[in-house]
Amino acid sequence: MTHLQRALKRALVIGIFLCMLLAVIVLRKAIDYATEPEGDKDCPPVPTGAGPSGPVRIQPAVTASVVWVQRGGTLNDASCLSRTPVYGVVAVRELDDVRTALAFARDNGLKISVAGVRHSMGGQAFARDAIVLDMTRLNRMSLDTQARTVTVQSGATWHDVQRFLHPRFAVKAMQSADVFTVGGSISVNAHGMDHRAGSVGRTVRSLRVMLADGTVHTVSRTDNPRLFNLVVGGYGLFGVILDAEIDVTENAVYRPERRVLRYRDFPGVFAGEIATAPQYELMYGHLSTAPHSYLDEMILYLYRRDSARVIPPLAEARPVKLRRLIFNLAKQGSLPMRLKWLAEKYVEPRLEACPVSRSQAQGDGEACLVSRNHRMHDSMRHLKNSLEGETDVLQEYFVPRDRFVEFVDRARSVLRARGANLLNASVRVVHPEDNTLTYARGEMFALALYLNQSTNAAGHAHMRALTGELIDAAAGVGGTFFLPYQLSYTPEQLRRAYPQIREFFAAKKEYDPGGLLSSTFYAKYAPLVGD
Ligand SMILES: Cc1cc2nc3c(=O)[nH]c(=O)nc-3n(C[C@H](O)[C@H](O)[C@H](O)COP(=O)(O)OP(=O)(O)OC[C@H]3O[C@@H](n4cnc5c(N)ncnc54)[C@H](O)[C@@H]3O)c2cc1C
């Protein structure tokens, strides 16, 4: 063998070794990006300046009747950035568990917070050193087919409700994912992909709420409307929602459609072709997060009612690992982000589950149809990960429809200037809501931004600055922002978006003079903007 041949052979061996090494590294990364996390993610909390909790006085006689699932320790939420020391967590199974916990807190000078599945992202579902009511075991429900309502206990998730209603009925208004509790959804007045229905609060016929003094009240738009409008979108500060009677709708079969358009054309398309077309029953949009078409190109998802009636059992949304892999890969730079957008445009339509094929339903040719429940039965499991040093946070802005284009232009400038790692930007429709702390006083479009951030001090500072500028951009076009997310806005920004906040906090003192019900949100902002 000549010297050259030996050198080539060595180079080949080294090349193969390096390729294998690279393949192993890529494979390991891919596994990390796709793996289902074990349990909830926990990150170092955003520093608040508060010191460690002091010891809290306990009266053992009363403690015995409270069912603790956690004593002491900390709680976190879906942002993973809100780790907070709590007095303990109480499992609520019955109405009396709430009453007992309220009495225990009152007798011991403690606070109470109410928690669903803690997907709010700024500690709205707990307060420092508070007793946290875990409502998730309070989840029974019953259906009234005549009235077309479901009466559901507040700890049930939409996932539970859908399984209960399927195949005949479906939820009328909920978020675009099904993981949330009914109580948590009413308390933020959540909204989703039914562009006609409005927010969850509109579909609540009545609800039962236990106030801080332990009394139970049934409230509705006609029966004690003041309290009703404080509890809807009331962030758990006026009472503990026990159950609610909620409108349901028919579980219709839909033919999905996708349109690719420019964001500029969306308001016109919506007003001219969608809002006026009753056959479209669900709608949302995704704006591109890829550099070449950033917040410009838009995929509009439309669900047109079909006459098919064959509805198979509900199945979980899939493929979770592939979706998680694509999502986490996209965080790594502009090329994968570009690929994610291309995948959403061209590949996803082919991968989507097709529960009802038209041939199965009517025998006249093939097309992919979905039932309303199938489309809304998505727990977004792919958004959960165990990647270290980073997390994903959600924000949402509501803007008057005629200023949507202007807002997107402003938001794009802010996001670009700040080098934000924007993972998803979805557009939804909201209507005027008349709950006290309403985020929409007129017909609006909502822009929800899902952003990746580092969990270190620089990451927090960056996100705080970015959020402040986006809030100002929304305010500049007469818009507001959604409150279940990080508490990085100033009291002035809160007052500007929610001029009714003083009235809201004043009413809170009326209904809960001892301030028994609390949260991180309340503890932070009530002293700053209340009277
Ligand atoms: C990935 C993701 C996607 C989201 N998508 C949407 C969306 O499409 N549309 C939308 O509108 N929102 C959306 N949200 C926000 C979400 O709707 C809210 O955070 C909602 O409150 C979550 O419900 P939960 O059960 O986790 O409530 P929690 O976070 O546990 O609680 C939220 C608030 O409700 C109060 N609360 C909970 N249960 C009760 C009760 N029984 N009685 C009184 N108060 C109670 C809590 O005290 C707290 O103030 C999203 C959030 C995430 C993380």
The ligand as a Gaussian input file, in Angstrom:
#p B3LYP/6-31G(d) Opt

LIG

0 1
 C      -50.067000      26.132000      26.389000
 C      -51.189000      27.028000      26.790000
 C      -52.188000      27.295000      25.874000
 C      -53.233000      28.153000      26.222000
 N      -54.204000      28.401000      25.305000
 C      -55.208000      29.236000      25.611000
 C      -56.245000      29.517000      24.674000
 O      -56.275000      28.978000      23.586000
 N      -57.212000      30.388000      25.046000
 C      -57.237000      30.979000      26.273000
 O      -58.141000      31.745000      26.562000
 N      -56.284000      30.708000      27.184000
 C      -55.283000      29.862000      26.881000
 N      -54.330000      29.596000      27.818000
 C      -54.454000      30.188000      29.153000
 C      -55.394000      29.330000      30.008000
 O      -56.696000      29.414000      29.510000
 C      -55.432000      29.809000      31.460000
 O      -54.156000      29.802000      32.008000
 C      -56.389000      28.951000      32.296000
 O      -56.655000      29.568000      33.508000
 C      -55.806000      27.606000      32.581000
 O      -56.713000      26.800000      33.291000
 P      -56.181000      26.042000      34.582000
 O      -57.125000      24.973000      34.902000
 O      -54.761000      25.678000      34.384000
 O      -56.295000      27.211000      35.639000
 P      -55.202000      27.653000      36.734000
 O      -54.009000      28.178000      36.027000
 O      -55.000000      26.586000      37.700000
 O      -55.978000      28.867000      37.397000
 C      -56.184000      30.045000      36.665000
 C      -56.974000      31.026000      37.509000
 O      -58.252000      30.487000      37.765000
 C      -58.495000      30.434000      39.165000
 N      -59.289000      29.230000      39.421000
 C      -59.032000      27.971000      39.026000
 N      -60.016000      27.150000      39.407000
 C      -60.918000      27.899000      40.072000
 C      -62.151000      27.631000      40.724000
 N      -62.674000      26.418000      40.783000
 N      -62.791000      28.661000      41.316000
 C      -62.290000      29.918000      41.289000
 N      -61.132000      30.216000      40.683000
 C      -60.456000      29.227000      40.082000
 C      -57.128000      30.415000      39.794000
 O      -57.145000      30.921000      41.115000
 C      -56.338000      31.290000      38.853000
 O      -56.481000      32.645000      39.181000
 C      -53.274000      28.748000      27.508000
 C      -52.263000      28.467000      28.431000
 C      -51.234000      27.618000      28.086000
 C      -50.164000      27.341000      29.080000

